[in-house]
Amino acid sequence: MLSQKSKKGKKSWSAIVLIILITIAAYISNVFSEQDNGQKTSNVSGELKVHYLDVGQGDSIIIQQGSAAMIIDAGNPGDKGTIVRYIDSLGIKKFDFVVGTHVHADHIGSMDTVIKTYEIGKVYFPKQTSTTATFKRFVDAVSAKGLKLHVPVVGESFLLGEAVCTVMSPKGENYKNSNDYSIVIKIQFGNTAFIFTGDAEELSEREMLQGDLDLRANVLKVSHHGSKSSTTEEFLRSVNPEYAIISVGKDNRYGHPSEEVLYRLKNAGIKVYRTDEQGTIIIVSDGKEVTINK
Ligand SMILES: [Zn+2]
């Protein structure tokens, strides 16, 4: 009797263990979905919303995920009204992350106003300095709020809500061209990805290609307003985007975007959207696909 009982007990225990294992397996397959590239990513809820603001010849991008928000660059000094009005229209009170891609005034021009006006979490800026009044205003606004500039490291990741932001560049600390200091960030949301390149030039692109970084993204913010010194064919092949966004001013004196880059994008079958033609561009991801609201 006793031995029979214990056999029965063993049987029911193994049944329980089996049920637990099946439950765990079901949970894991639910939480992780297989991506095309074999990478496993968490399922996400809600949306990732990316706003490429029309700030003329400059960059300013606002990214929202759930209640979290990030701003990458803040146009020229003259764009502060446009940027603040846009942020207020979204009801954003706090930026969890502020990224100044590099020192140039068409990227950090109105960042001092953004820092003064809203609650700020972490500020990312490359190891770069300048003697310009714009840079001084930016740095003063950061220290007046008791904040510090955080120099990102390639490969470093942080979460914006459920979106995973990974630093792709800059790798080096001594670049001749200021643009190569640009912080490049890839944001992965579910199975979709966006890449933001600042004004990174060919050298930075080469460094990104040399590493074992996964550069693939659905949406590429075209570097340096479409200048021919960026967006090499090799880089484009690695990112392999569906959409390319060019943040550029109408009739700008630099001749941006260049015919060469427009040709490279067209030749690769990438759909191009430009702030000088379409105004502010909004792209939404549900974690599965991206939709452009223009
Ligand atoms: Zn620029």
Residues whose N, C-alpha, C, O or C-beta is under 5 A from the ligand:
A	BS01	ZN	D106 D199
